[in-house]
Amino acid sequence: MQCQLMIPTSKKKLVTEDPDKKPYIVYNEHLQVWVGLKDGGRTALFSDEYDDAKPLHYDQQFKTLQRIAGSKLEREFI
């Protein structure tokens, strides 16, 4: 009997999007957009490519990202 390894084809969203909350993009002091986290969520990743930006929806997400990034961040509602 062979054992098959199942590889997920989509990423599971940990935070459900609330239609009443307006999404926003986060910028750092170099006007780079936030694209994700690495090192188990200890390091914030930023990119010069606007199309790679990941929108956020909640104030708590922004506050947590500020703490992780350790630099001045701005948000732009989209």
N, CA, C, O and CB atoms as a CASP TS submission, in Angstrom:
PFRMAT TS
TARGET T0000
AUTHOR 0000-0000-0000
METHOD Language model
MODEL 1
PARENT N/A
ATOM      1  N   MET     1       0.848  -1.166   0.000  1.00  0.00           N
ATOM      2  CA  MET     1       0.000   0.000   0.000  1.00  0.00           C
ATOM      3  C   MET     1       0.901   1.238   0.000  1.00  0.00           C
ATOM      4  O   MET     1       1.834   1.343   0.796  1.00  0.00           O
ATOM      5  CB  MET     1      -0.968  -0.007   1.224  1.00  0.00           C
ATOM      6  N   GLN     2       0.603   2.170  -0.905  1.00  0.00           N
ATOM      7  CA  GLN     2       1.375   3.405  -0.991  1.00  0.00           C
ATOM      8  C   GLN     2       0.695   4.503  -0.197  1.00  0.00           C
ATOM      9  O   GLN     2      -0.532   4.597  -0.158  1.00  0.00           O
ATOM     10  CB  GLN     2       1.556   3.835  -2.453  1.00  0.00           C
ATOM     11  N   CYS     3       1.508   5.325   0.429  1.00  0.00           N
ATOM     12  CA  CYS     3       0.997   6.462   1.187  1.00  0.00           C
ATOM     13  C   CYS     3       1.167   7.710   0.335  1.00  0.00           C
ATOM     14  O   CYS     3       2.275   8.013  -0.108  1.00  0.00           O
ATOM     15  CB  CYS     3       1.731   6.613   2.561  1.00  0.00           C
ATOM     16  N   GLN     4       0.089   8.427   0.103  1.00  0.00           N
ATOM     17  CA  GLN     4       0.162   9.635  -0.709  1.00  0.00           C
ATOM     18  C   GLN     4       0.211  10.859   0.178  1.00  0.00           C
ATOM     19  O   GLN     4      -0.523  10.959   1.161  1.00  0.00           O
ATOM     20  CB  GLN     4      -1.026   9.721  -1.668  1.00  0.00           C
ATOM     21  N   LEU     5       1.070  11.777  -0.170  1.00  0.00           N
ATOM     22  CA  LEU     5       1.204  13.022   0.569  1.00  0.00           C
ATOM     23  C   LEU     5       0.298  14.066  -0.068  1.00  0.00           C
ATOM     24  O   LEU     5       0.410  14.343  -1.262  1.00  0.00           O
ATOM     25  CB  LEU     5       2.682  13.505   0.595  1.00  0.00           C
ATOM     26  N   MET     6      -0.586  14.639   0.711  1.00  0.00           N
ATOM     27  CA  MET     6      -1.501  15.667   0.209  1.00  0.00           C
ATOM     28  C   MET     6      -0.859  17.033   0.382  1.00  0.00           C
ATOM     29  O   MET     6      -0.474  17.402   1.491  1.00  0.00           O
ATOM     30  CB  MET     6      -2.871  15.609   0.945  1.00  0.00           C
ATOM     31  N   ILE     7      -0.741  17.776  -0.691  1.00  0.00           N
ATOM     32  CA  ILE     7      -0.183  19.119  -0.650  1.00  0.00           C
ATOM     33  C   ILE     7      -1.325  20.111  -0.842  1.00  0.00           C
ATOM     34  O   ILE     7      -2.019  20.065  -1.858  1.00  0.00           O
ATOM     35  CB  ILE     7       0.927  19.310  -1.739  1.00  0.00           C
ATOM     36  N   PRO     8      -1.526  21.008   0.123  1.00  0.00           N
ATOM     37  CA  PRO     8      -2.626  21.977  -0.020  1.00  0.00           C
ATOM     38  C   PRO     8      -2.373  22.905  -1.203  1.00  0.00           C
ATOM     39  O   PRO     8      -1.239  23.308  -1.462  1.00  0.00           O
ATOM     40  CB  PRO     8      -2.798  22.805   1.275  1.00  0.00           C
ATOM     41  N   THR     9      -3.446  23.237  -1.914  1.00  0.00           N
ATOM     42  CA  THR     9      -3.320  24.114  -3.084  1.00  0.00           C
ATOM     43  C   THR     9      -3.648  25.557  -2.764  1.00  0.00           C
ATOM     44  O   THR     9      -3.410  26.432  -3.596  1.00  0.00           O
ATOM     45  CB  THR     9      -4.216  23.632  -4.194  1.00  0.00           C
ATOM     46  N   SER    10      -4.180  25.832  -1.600  1.00  0.00           N
ATOM     47  CA  SER    10      -4.480  27.216  -1.235  1.00  0.00           C
ATOM     48  C   SER    10      -4.092  27.453   0.217  1.00  0.00           C
ATOM     49  O   SER    10      -4.029  26.528   1.026  1.00  0.00           O
ATOM     50  CB  SER    10      -5.981  27.537  -1.458  1.00  0.00           C
ATOM     51  N   LYS    11      -3.837  28.712   0.519  1.00  0.00           N
ATOM     52  CA  LYS    11      -3.482  29.075   1.883  1.00  0.00           C
ATOM     53  C   LYS    11      -4.751  29.339   2.677  1.00  0.00           C
ATOM     54  O   LYS    11      -5.682  29.976   2.184  1.00  0.00           O
ATOM     55  CB  LYS    11      -2.553  30.311   1.906  1.00  0.00           C
ATOM     56  N   LYS    12      -4.782  28.854   3.887  1.00  0.00           N
ATOM     57  CA  LYS    12      -5.933  29.076   4.758  1.00  0.00           C
ATOM     58  C   LYS    12      -5.821  30.464   5.377  1.00  0.00           C
ATOM     59  O   LYS    12      -4.762  30.841   5.879  1.00  0.00           O
ATOM     60  CB  LYS    12      -6.023  27.981   5.863  1.00  0.00           C
ATOM     61  N   LYS    13      -6.904  31.215   5.341  1.00  0.00           N
ATOM     62  CA  LYS    13      -6.914  32.539   5.958  1.00  0.00           C
ATOM     63  C   LYS    13      -7.134  32.384   7.454  1.00  0.00           C
ATOM     64  O   LYS    13      -8.085  31.736   7.893  1.00  0.00           O
ATOM     65  CB  LYS    13      -8.010  33.445   5.329  1.00  0.00           C
ATOM     66  N   LEU    14      -6.239  32.990   8.230  1.00  0.00           N
ATOM     67  CA  LEU    14      -6.361  32.901   9.681  1.00  0.00           C
ATOM     68  C   LEU    14      -7.337  33.928  10.221  1.00  0.00           C
ATOM     69  O   LEU    14      -7.922  33.732  11.286  1.00  0.00           O
ATOM     70  CB  LEU    14      -5.006  33.083  10.338  1.00  0.00           C
ATOM     71  N   VAL    15      -7.519  35.030   9.487  1.00  0.00           N
ATOM     72  CA  VAL    15      -8.444  36.079   9.907  1.00  0.00           C
ATOM     73  C   VAL    15      -9.535  36.179   8.857  1.00  0.00           C
ATOM     74  O   VAL    15      -9.252  36.376   7.676  1.00  0.00           O
ATOM     75  CB  VAL    15      -7.714  37.453  10.100  1.00  0.00           C
ATOM     76  N   THR    16     -10.775  36.045   9.285  1.00  0.00           N
ATOM     77  CA  THR    16     -11.874  36.180   8.343  1.00  0.00           C
ATOM     78  C   THR    16     -12.072  37.648   8.003  1.00  0.00           C
ATOM     79  O   THR    16     -12.059  38.510   8.882  1.00  0.00           O
ATOM     80  CB  THR    16     -13.170  35.573   8.916  1.00  0.00           C
ATOM     81  N   GLU    17     -12.253  37.918   6.733  1.00  0.00           N
ATOM     82  CA  GLU    17     -12.445  39.302   6.315  1.00  0.00           C
ATOM     83  C   GLU    17     -13.847  39.759   6.679  1.00  0.00           C
ATOM     84  O   GLU    17     -14.824  39.050   6.441  1.00  0.00           O
ATOM     85  CB  GLU    17     -12.202  39.458   4.801  1.00  0.00           C
ATOM     86  N   ASP    18     -13.935  40.926   7.247  1.00  0.00           N
ATOM     87  CA  ASP    18     -15.196  41.517   7.648  1.00  0.00           C
ATOM     88  C   ASP    18     -15.619  42.502   6.567  1.00  0.00           C
ATOM     89  O   ASP    18     -14.889  43.458   6.307  1.00  0.00           O
ATOM     90  CB  ASP    18     -15.081  42.214   9.039  1.00  0.00           C
ATOM     91  N   PRO    19     -16.775  42.305   5.924  1.00  0.00           N
ATOM     92  CA  PRO    19     -17.187  43.209   4.846  1.00  0.00           C
ATOM     93  C   PRO    19     -17.429  44.642   5.316  1.00  0.00           C
ATOM     94  O   PRO    19     -17.437  45.569   4.507  1.00  0.00           O
ATOM     95  CB  PRO    19     -18.438  42.683   4.195  1.00  0.00           C
ATOM     96  N   ASP    20     -17.628  44.827   6.633  1.00  0.00           N
ATOM     97  CA  ASP    20     -17.848  46.178   7.160  1.00  0.00           C
ATOM     98  C   ASP    20     -16.535  46.929   7.385  1.00  0.00           C
ATOM     99  O   ASP    20     -16.543  48.153   7.521  1.00  0.00           O
ATOM    100  CB  ASP    20     -18.630  46.107   8.469  1.00  0.00           C
ATOM    101  N   LYS    21     -15.425  46.224   7.426  1.00  0.00           N
ATOM    102  CA  LYS    21     -14.117  46.849   7.633  1.00  0.00           C
ATOM    103  C   LYS    21     -13.484  47.142   6.286  1.00  0.00           C
ATOM    104  O   LYS    21     -13.468  46.294   5.393  1.00  0.00           O
ATOM    105  CB  LYS    21     -13.191  45.942   8.487  1.00  0.00           C
ATOM    106  N   LYS    22     -12.969  48.341   6.150  1.00  0.00           N
ATOM    107  CA  LYS    22     -12.335  48.742   4.902  1.00  0.00           C
ATOM    108  C   LYS    22     -10.880  48.260   4.895  1.00  0.00           C
ATOM    109  O   LYS    22     -10.145  48.541   5.842  1.00  0.00           O
ATOM    110  CB  LYS    22     -12.411  50.285   4.715  1.00  0.00           C
ATOM    111  N   PRO    23     -10.444  47.541   3.849  1.00  0.00           N
ATOM    112  CA  PRO    23      -9.059  47.063   3.812  1.00  0.00           C
ATOM    113  C   PRO    23      -8.068  48.199   3.590  1.00  0.00           C
ATOM    114  O   PRO    23      -8.410  49.246   3.041  1.00  0.00           O
ATOM    115  CB  PRO    23      -8.896  46.020   2.719  1.00  0.00           C
ATOM    116  N   TYR    24      -6.844  47.970   4.025  1.00  0.00           N
ATOM    117  CA  TYR    24      -5.805  48.985   3.860  1.00  0.00           C
ATOM    118  C   TYR    24      -4.462  48.334   3.584  1.00  0.00           C
ATOM    119  O   TYR    24      -4.223  47.179   3.938  1.00  0.00           O
ATOM    120  CB  TYR    24      -5.715  49.874   5.104  1.00  0.00           C
ATOM    121  N   ILE    25      -3.582  49.110   2.938  1.00  0.00           N
ATOM    122  CA  ILE    25      -2.218  48.693   2.631  1.00  0.00           C
ATOM    123  C   ILE    25      -1.295  49.412   3.618  1.00  0.00           C
ATOM    124  O   ILE    25      -1.527  50.572   3.957  1.00  0.00           O
ATOM    125  CB  ILE    25      -1.832  49.019   1.126  1.00  0.00           C
ATOM    126  N   VAL    26      -0.251  48.720   4.077  1.00  0.00           N
ATOM    127  CA  VAL    26       0.703  49.292   5.034  1.00  0.00           C
ATOM    128  C   VAL    26       2.013  49.624   4.325  1.00  0.00           C
ATOM    129  O   VAL    26       2.549  48.817   3.566  1.00  0.00           O
ATOM    130  CB  VAL    26       0.959  48.313   6.213  1.00  0.00           C
ATOM    131  N   TYR    27       2.517  50.838   4.590  1.00  0.00           N
ATOM    132  CA  TYR    27       3.795  51.303   4.040  1.00  0.00           C
ATOM    133  C   TYR    27       4.794  51.508   5.175  1.00  0.00           C
ATOM    134  O   TYR    27       4.416  51.882   6.285  1.00  0.00           O
ATOM    135  CB  TYR    27       3.607  52.621   3.234  1.00  0.00           C
ATOM    136  N   ASN    28       6.071  51.259   4.887  1.00  0.00           N
ATOM    137  CA  ASN    28       7.103  51.584   5.866  1.00  0.00           C
ATOM    138  C   ASN    28       7.683  52.962   5.541  1.00  0.00           C
ATOM    139  O   ASN    28       7.192  53.644   4.642  1.00  0.00           O
ATOM    140  CB  ASN    28       8.223  50.497   5.880  1.00  0.00           C
ATOM    141  N   GLU    29       8.714  53.369   6.260  1.00  0.00           N
ATOM    142  CA  GLU    29       9.295  54.707   6.090  1.00  0.00           C
ATOM    143  C   GLU    29       9.983  54.890   4.738  1.00  0.00           C
ATOM    144  O   GLU    29      10.286  56.017   4.345  1.00  0.00           O
ATOM    145  CB  GLU    29      10.289  54.978   7.200  1.00  0.00           C
ATOM    146  N   HIS    30      10.233  53.785   4.023  1.00  0.00           N
ATOM    147  CA  HIS    30      10.854  53.855   2.696  1.00  0.00           C
ATOM    148  C   HIS    30       9.807  53.731   1.585  1.00  0.00           C
ATOM    149  O   HIS    30      10.150  53.540   0.418  1.00  0.00           O
ATOM    150  CB  HIS    30      11.912  52.750   2.546  1.00  0.00           C
ATOM    151  N   LEU    31       8.528  53.843   1.958  1.00  0.00           N
ATOM    152  CA  LEU    31       7.390  53.716   1.055  1.00  0.00           C
ATOM    153  C   LEU    31       7.327  52.352   0.368  1.00  0.00           C
ATOM    154  O   LEU    31       6.876  52.234  -0.771  1.00  0.00           O
ATOM    155  CB  LEU    31       7.444  54.803   0.013  1.00  0.00           C
ATOM    156  N   GLN    32       7.780  51.342   1.074  1.00  0.00           N
ATOM    157  CA  GLN    32       7.640  49.973   0.610  1.00  0.00           C
ATOM    158  C   GLN    32       6.372  49.397   1.231  1.00  0.00           C
ATOM    159  O   GLN    32       6.002  49.775   2.343  1.00  0.00           O
ATOM    160  CB  GLN    32       8.897  49.113   0.975  1.00  0.00           C
ATOM    161  N   VAL    33       5.710  48.494   0.531  1.00  0.00           N
ATOM    162  CA  VAL    33       4.467  47.900   1.020  1.00  0.00           C
ATOM    163  C   VAL    33       4.753  46.620   1.796  1.00  0.00           C
ATOM    164  O   VAL    33       5.714  45.904   1.514  1.00  0.00           O
ATOM    165  CB  VAL    33       3.510  47.610  -0.147  1.00  0.00           C
ATOM    166  N   TRP    34       3.896  46.347   2.784  1.00  0.00           N
ATOM    167  CA  TRP    34       4.031  45.137   3.580  1.00  0.00           C
ATOM    168  C   TRP    34       3.551  43.955   2.757  1.00  0.00           C
ATOM    169  O   TRP    34       2.476  43.997   2.158  1.00  0.00           O
ATOM    170  CB  TRP    34       3.239  45.247   4.910  1.00  0.00           C
ATOM    171  N   VAL    35       4.376  42.874   2.730  1.00  0.00           N
ATOM    172  CA  VAL    35       4.026  41.695   1.942  1.00  0.00           C
ATOM    173  C   VAL    35       3.933  40.417   2.775  1.00  0.00           C
ATOM    174  O   VAL    35       3.499  39.384   2.266  1.00  0.00           O
ATOM    175  CB  VAL    35       5.037  41.504   0.847  1.00  0.00           C
ATOM    176  N   GLY    36       4.329  40.470   4.036  1.00  0.00           N
ATOM    177  CA  GLY    36       4.214  39.269   4.854  1.00  0.00           C
ATOM    178  C   GLY    36       5.179  39.260   6.025  1.00  0.00           C
ATOM    179  O   GLY    36       5.817  40.260   6.354  1.00  0.00           O
ATOM    180  N   LEU    37       5.257  38.083   6.644  1.00  0.00           N
ATOM    181  CA  LEU    37       6.129  37.883   7.808  1.00  0.00           C
ATOM    182  C   LEU    37       7.055  36.703   7.537  1.00  0.00           C
ATOM    183  O   LEU    37       6.740  35.826   6.733  1.00  0.00           O
ATOM    184  CB  LEU    37       5.291  37.641   9.107  1.00  0.00           C
ATOM    185  N   LYS    38       8.197  36.692   8.213  1.00  0.00           N
ATOM    186  CA  LYS    38       9.099  35.539   8.140  1.00  0.00           C
ATOM    187  C   LYS    38       9.638  35.255   9.531  1.00  0.00           C
ATOM    188  O   LYS    38       9.340  35.986  10.476  1.00  0.00           O
ATOM    189  CB  LYS    38      10.267  35.793   7.133  1.00  0.00           C
ATOM    190  N   ASP    39      10.414  34.218   9.659  1.00  0.00           N
ATOM    191  CA  ASP    39      10.974  33.796  10.952  1.00  0.00           C
ATOM    192  C   ASP    39       9.884  33.574  11.992  1.00  0.00           C
ATOM    193  O   ASP    39      10.002  34.016  13.134  1.00  0.00           O
ATOM    194  CB  ASP    39      11.968  34.838  11.465  1.00  0.00           C
ATOM    195  N   GLY    40       8.836  32.891  11.588  1.00  0.00           N
ATOM    196  CA  GLY    40       7.756  32.588  12.525  1.00  0.00           C
ATOM    197  C   GLY    40       6.994  33.804  12.993  1.00  0.00           C
ATOM    198  O   GLY    40       6.452  33.810  14.098  1.00  0.00           O
ATOM    199  N   GLY    41       6.944  34.844  12.159  1.00  0.00           N
ATOM    200  CA  GLY    41       6.207  36.056  12.506  1.00  0.00           C
ATOM    201  C   GLY    41       7.014  37.069  13.280  1.00  0.00           C
ATOM    202  O   GLY    41       6.452  38.025  13.815  1.00  0.00           O
ATOM    203  N   ARG    42       8.332  36.882  13.355  1.00  0.00           N
ATOM    204  CA  ARG    42       9.178  37.811  14.109  1.00  0.00           C
ATOM    205  C   ARG    42       9.751  38.934  13.249  1.00  0.00           C
ATOM    206  O   ARG    42      10.258  39.922  13.781  1.00  0.00           O
ATOM    207  CB  ARG    42      10.307  37.056  14.759  1.00  0.00           C
ATOM    208  N   THR    43       9.677  38.794  11.914  1.00  0.00           N
ATOM    209  CA  THR    43      10.244  39.788  11.011  1.00  0.00           C
ATOM    210  C   THR    43       9.218  40.160   9.950  1.00  0.00           C
ATOM    211  O   THR    43       8.633  39.287   9.309  1.00  0.00           O
ATOM    212  CB  THR    43      11.541  39.262  10.354  1.00  0.00           C
ATOM    213  N   ALA    44       9.002  41.461   9.767  1.00  0.00           N
ATOM    214  CA  ALA    44       8.076  41.943   8.746  1.00  0.00           C
ATOM    215  C   ALA    44       8.824  42.101   7.426  1.00  0.00           C
ATOM    216  O   ALA    44       9.953  42.591   7.400  1.00  0.00           O
ATOM    217  CB  ALA    44       7.423  43.289   9.174  1.00  0.00           C
ATOM    218  N   LEU    45       8.191  41.684   6.331  1.00  0.00           N
ATOM    219  CA  LEU    45       8.783  41.803   5.001  1.00  0.00           C
ATOM    220  C   LEU    45       8.098  42.920   4.225  1.00  0.00           C
ATOM    221  O   LEU    45       6.873  43.036   4.234  1.00  0.00           O
ATOM    222  CB  LEU    45       8.678  40.468   4.233  1.00  0.00           C
ATOM    223  N   PHE    46       8.896  43.733   3.559  1.00  0.00           N
ATOM    224  CA  PHE    46       8.384  44.826   2.745  1.00  0.00           C
ATOM    225  C   PHE    46       8.949  44.723   1.338  1.00  0.00           C
ATOM    226  O   PHE    46      10.024  44.158   1.133  1.00  0.00           O
ATOM    227  CB  PHE    46       8.733  46.193   3.373  1.00  0.00           C
ATOM    228  N   SER    47       8.217  45.272   0.361  1.00  0.00           N
ATOM    229  CA  SER    47       8.626  45.196  -1.042  1.00  0.00           C
ATOM    230  C   SER    47       8.367  46.523  -1.734  1.00  0.00           C
ATOM    231  O   SER    47       7.510  47.301  -1.315  1.00  0.00           O
ATOM    232  CB  SER    47       7.884  44.059  -1.769  1.00  0.00           C
ATOM    233  N   ASP    48       9.118  46.771  -2.798  1.00  0.00           N
ATOM    234  CA  ASP    48       8.895  47.950  -3.634  1.00  0.00           C
ATOM    235  C   ASP    48       7.731  47.741  -4.603  1.00  0.00           C
ATOM    236  O   ASP    48       7.249  48.700  -5.206  1.00  0.00           O
ATOM    237  CB  ASP    48      10.166  48.293  -4.412  1.00  0.00           C
ATOM    238  N   GLU    49       7.280  46.504  -4.756  1.00  0.00           N
ATOM    239  CA  GLU    49       6.218  46.170  -5.705  1.00  0.00           C
ATOM    240  C   GLU    49       4.838  46.309  -5.070  1.00  0.00           C
ATOM    241  O   GLU    49       4.457  45.504  -4.220  1.00  0.00           O
ATOM    242  CB  GLU    49       6.407  44.749  -6.232  1.00  0.00           C
ATOM    243  N   TYR    50       4.097  47.324  -5.480  1.00  0.00           N
ATOM    244  CA  TYR    50       2.766  47.587  -4.923  1.00  0.00           C
ATOM    245  C   TYR    50       1.829  46.393  -5.123  1.00  0.00           C
ATOM    246  O   TYR    50       1.001  46.103  -4.259  1.00  0.00           O
ATOM    247  CB  TYR    50       2.160  48.841  -5.568  1.00  0.00           C
ATOM    248  N   ASP    51       1.957  45.702  -6.255  1.00  0.00           N
ATOM    249  CA  ASP    51       1.072  44.577  -6.566  1.00  0.00           C
ATOM    250  C   ASP    51       1.255  43.399  -5.609  1.00  0.00           C
ATOM    251  O   ASP    51       0.381  42.536  -5.526  1.00  0.00           O
ATOM    252  CB  ASP    51       1.312  44.114  -7.986  1.00  0.00           C
ATOM    253  N   ASP    52       2.370  43.351  -4.889  1.00  0.00           N
ATOM    254  CA  ASP    52       2.625  42.271  -3.934  1.00  0.00           C
ATOM    255  C   ASP    52       2.050  42.558  -2.547  1.00  0.00           C
ATOM    256  O   ASP    52       2.092  41.694  -1.671  1.00  0.00           O
ATOM    257  CB  ASP    52       4.113  42.028  -3.822  1.00  0.00           C
ATOM    258  N   ALA    53       1.519  43.750  -2.342  1.00  0.00           N
ATOM    259  CA  ALA    53       1.015  44.158  -1.021  1.00  0.00           C
ATOM    260  C   ALA    53      -0.129  43.258  -0.564  1.00  0.00           C
ATOM    261  O   ALA    53      -0.972  42.844  -1.359  1.00  0.00           O
ATOM    262  CB  ALA    53       0.545  45.623  -1.055  1.00  0.00           C
ATOM    263  N   LYS    54      -0.135  42.968   0.726  1.00  0.00           N
ATOM    264  CA  LYS    54      -1.217  42.185   1.326  1.00  0.00           C
ATOM    265  C   LYS    54      -2.060  43.117   2.184  1.00  0.00           C
ATOM    266  O   LYS    54      -1.557  43.699   3.146  1.00  0.00           O
ATOM    267  CB  LYS    54      -0.657  40.991   2.176  1.00  0.00           C
ATOM    268  N   PRO    55      -3.329  43.263   1.848  1.00  0.00           N
ATOM    269  CA  PRO    55      -4.178  44.170   2.624  1.00  0.00           C
ATOM    270  C   PRO    55      -4.509  43.615   4.007  1.00  0.00           C
ATOM    271  O   PRO    55      -4.613  42.404   4.204  1.00  0.00           O
ATOM    272  CB  PRO    55      -5.464  44.450   1.866  1.00  0.00           C
ATOM    273  N   LEU    56      -4.670  44.526   4.951  1.00  0.00           N
ATOM    274  CA  LEU    56      -5.121  44.198   6.293  1.00  0.00           C
ATOM    275  C   LEU    56      -6.501  44.805   6.496  1.00  0.00           C
ATOM    276  O   LEU    56      -6.937  45.656   5.722  1.00  0.00           O
ATOM    277  CB  LEU    56      -4.118  44.710   7.370  1.00  0.00           C
ATOM    278  N   HIS    57      -7.194  44.352   7.561  1.00  0.00           N
ATOM    279  CA  HIS    57      -8.568  44.813   7.785  1.00  0.00           C
ATOM    280  C   HIS    57      -8.842  45.316   9.193  1.00  0.00           C
ATOM    281  O   HIS    57      -9.826  46.024   9.405  1.00  0.00           O
ATOM    282  CB  HIS    57      -9.512  43.711   7.480  1.00  0.00           C
ATOM    283  N   TYR    58      -8.010  44.975  10.150  1.00  0.00           N
ATOM    284  CA  TYR    58      -8.318  45.282  11.545  1.00  0.00           C
ATOM    285  C   TYR    58      -7.223  46.113  12.196  1.00  0.00           C
ATOM    286  O   TYR    58      -6.049  45.987  11.849  1.00  0.00           O
ATOM    287  CB  TYR    58      -8.525  44.001  12.331  1.00  0.00           C
ATOM    288  N   ASP    59      -7.612  46.961  13.140  1.00  0.00           N
ATOM    289  CA  ASP    59      -6.659  47.800  13.862  1.00  0.00           C
ATOM    290  C   ASP    59      -5.622  46.967  14.614  1.00  0.00           C
ATOM    291  O   ASP    59      -4.449  47.336  14.668  1.00  0.00           O
ATOM    292  CB  ASP    59      -7.396  48.710  14.834  1.00  0.00           C
ATOM    293  N   GLN    60      -6.047  45.859  15.189  1.00  0.00           N
ATOM    294  CA  GLN    60      -5.125  45.024  15.947  1.00  0.00           C
ATOM    295  C   GLN    60      -4.012  44.468  15.056  1.00  0.00           C
ATOM    296  O   GLN    60      -2.876  44.317  15.504  1.00  0.00           O
ATOM    297  CB  GLN    60      -5.881  43.881  16.617  1.00  0.00           C
ATOM    298  N   GLN    61      -4.338  44.162  13.796  1.00  0.00           N
ATOM    299  CA  GLN    61      -3.318  43.687  12.860  1.00  0.00           C
ATOM    300  C   GLN    61      -2.263  44.775  12.641  1.00  0.00           C
ATOM    301  O   GLN    61      -1.067  44.485  12.601  1.00  0.00           O
ATOM    302  CB  GLN    61      -3.962  43.275  11.508  1.00  0.00           C
ATOM    303  N   PHE    62      -2.707  46.018  12.502  1.00  0.00           N
ATOM    304  CA  PHE    62      -1.784  47.132  12.283  1.00  0.00           C
ATOM    305  C   PHE    62      -0.901  47.348  13.510  1.00  0.00           C
ATOM    306  O   PHE    62       0.305  47.553  13.377  1.00  0.00           O
ATOM    307  CB  PHE    62      -2.562  48.420  11.952  1.00  0.00           C
ATOM    308  N   LYS    63      -1.494  47.303  14.700  1.00  0.00           N
ATOM    309  CA  LYS    63      -0.728  47.486  15.935  1.00  0.00           C
ATOM    310  C   LYS    63       0.317  46.388  16.111  1.00  0.00           C
ATOM    311  O   LYS    63       1.443  46.659  16.529  1.00  0.00           O
ATOM    312  CB  LYS    63      -1.666  47.509  17.142  1.00  0.00           C
ATOM    313  N   THR    64      -0.053  45.164  15.795  1.00  0.00           N
ATOM    314  CA  THR    64       0.889  44.052  15.892  1.00  0.00           C
ATOM    315  C   THR    64       2.019  44.224  14.888  1.00  0.00           C
ATOM    316  O   THR    64       3.182  43.987  15.217  1.00  0.00           O
ATOM    317  CB  THR    64       0.172  42.712  15.665  1.00  0.00           C
ATOM    318  N   LEU    65       1.695  44.629  13.680  1.00  0.00           N
ATOM    319  CA  LEU    65       2.713  44.849  12.657  1.00  0.00           C
ATOM    320  C   LEU    65       3.665  45.978  13.043  1.00  0.00           C
ATOM    321  O   LEU    65       4.864  45.892  12.779  1.00  0.00           O
ATOM    322  CB  LEU    65       2.053  45.159  11.318  1.00  0.00           C
ATOM    323  N   GLN    66       3.145  47.028  13.661  1.00  0.00           N
ATOM    324  CA  GLN    66       4.000  48.117  14.146  1.00  0.00           C
ATOM    325  C   GLN    66       5.011  47.592  15.164  1.00  0.00           C
ATOM    326  O   GLN    66       6.188  47.951  15.124  1.00  0.00           O
ATOM    327  CB  GLN    66       3.144  49.239  14.775  1.00  0.00           C
ATOM    328  N   ARG    67       4.545  46.751  16.062  1.00  0.00           N
ATOM    329  CA  ARG    67       5.424  46.191  17.094  1.00  0.00           C
ATOM    330  C   ARG    67       6.506  45.306  16.461  1.00  0.00           C
ATOM    331  O   ARG    67       7.666  45.358  16.870  1.00  0.00           O
ATOM    332  CB  ARG    67       4.599  45.377  18.121  1.00  0.00           C
ATOM    333  N   ILE    68       6.134  44.507  15.479  1.00  0.00           N
ATOM    334  CA  ILE    68       7.078  43.595  14.832  1.00  0.00           C
ATOM    335  C   ILE    68       8.078  44.367  13.972  1.00  0.00           C
ATOM    336  O   ILE    68       9.276  44.084  14.009  1.00  0.00           O
ATOM    337  CB  ILE    68       6.325  42.564  13.975  1.00  0.00           C
ATOM    338  N   ALA    69       7.590  45.342  13.195  1.00  0.00           N
ATOM    339  CA  ALA    69       8.452  46.073  12.252  1.00  0.00           C
ATOM    340  C   ALA    69       9.455  46.961  12.974  1.00  0.00           C
ATOM    341  O   ALA    69      10.584  47.122  12.511  1.00  0.00           O
ATOM    342  CB  ALA    69       7.605  46.921  11.308  1.00  0.00           C
ATOM    343  N   GLY    70       9.060  47.534  14.092  1.00  0.00           N
ATOM    344  CA  GLY    70       9.973  48.376  14.851  1.00  0.00           C
ATOM    345  C   GLY    70      10.319  49.684  14.160  1.00  0.00           C
ATOM    346  O   GLY    70      11.294  50.337  14.534  1.00  0.00           O
ATOM    347  N   SER    71       9.548  50.076  13.170  1.00  0.00           N
ATOM    348  CA  SER    71       9.788  51.349  12.488  1.00  0.00           C
ATOM    349  C   SER    71       8.442  52.025  12.234  1.00  0.00           C
ATOM    350  O   SER    71       7.385  51.435  12.459  1.00  0.00           O
ATOM    351  CB  SER    71      10.572  51.137  11.146  1.00  0.00           C
ATOM    352  N   LYS    72       8.496  53.251  11.770  1.00  0.00           N
ATOM    353  CA  LYS    72       7.262  53.996  11.525  1.00  0.00           C
ATOM    354  C   LYS    72       6.515  53.405  10.332  1.00  0.00           C
ATOM    355  O   LYS    72       7.096  53.179   9.270  1.00  0.00           O
ATOM    356  CB  LYS    72       7.566  55.492  11.281  1.00  0.00           C
ATOM    357  N   LEU    73       5.224  53.160  10.523  1.00  0.00           N
ATOM    358  CA  LEU    73       4.376  52.615   9.463  1.00  0.00           C
ATOM    359  C   LEU    73       3.190  53.535   9.217  1.00  0.00           C
ATOM    360  O   LEU    73       2.715  54.217  10.125  1.00  0.00           O
ATOM    361  CB  LEU    73       3.889  51.197   9.824  1.00  0.00           C
ATOM    362  N   GLU    74       2.732  53.540   8.001  1.00  0.00           N
ATOM    363  CA  GLU    74       1.540  54.288   7.611  1.00  0.00           C
ATOM    364  C   GLU    74       0.590  53.338   6.911  1.00  0.00           C
ATOM    365  O   GLU    74       1.008  52.321   6.359  1.00  0.00           O
ATOM    366  CB  GLU    74       1.897  55.497   6.693  1.00  0.00           C
ATOM    367  N   ARG    75      -0.710  53.679   6.936  1.00  0.00           N
ATOM    368  CA  ARG    75      -1.662  52.853   6.203  1.00  0.00           C
ATOM    369  C   ARG    75      -2.467  53.700   5.228  1.00  0.00           C
ATOM    370  O   ARG    75      -2.746  54.873   5.478  1.00  0.00           O
ATOM    371  CB  ARG    75      -2.598  52.124   7.171  1.00  0.00           C
ATOM    372  N   GLU    76      -2.829  53.085   4.122  1.00  0.00           N
ATOM    373  CA  GLU    76      -3.642  53.743   3.100  1.00  0.00           C
ATOM    374  C   GLU    76      -4.841  52.840   2.828  1.00  0.00           C
ATOM    375  O   GLU    76      -4.686  51.691   2.413  1.00  0.00           O
ATOM    376  CB  GLU    76      -2.815  54.020   1.778  1.00  0.00           C
ATOM    377  N   PHE    77      -6.029  53.369   3.066  1.00  0.00           N
ATOM    378  CA  PHE    77      -7.240  52.595   2.831  1.00  0.00           C
ATOM    379  C   PHE    77      -7.487  52.455   1.340  1.00  0.00           C
ATOM    380  O   PHE    77      -7.319  53.409   0.581  1.00  0.00           O
ATOM    381  CB  PHE    77      -8.447  53.250   3.515  1.00  0.00           C
ATOM    382  N   ILE    78      -7.887  51.256   0.924  1.00  0.00           N
ATOM    383  CA  ILE    78      -8.108  50.988  -0.499  1.00  0.00           C
ATOM    384  C   ILE    78      -9.561  50.686  -0.793  1.00  0.00           C
ATOM    385  O   ILE    78      -9.920  50.438  -1.944  1.00  0.00           O
ATOM    386  CB  ILE    78      -7.243  49.830  -0.961  1.00  0.00           C
TER
END
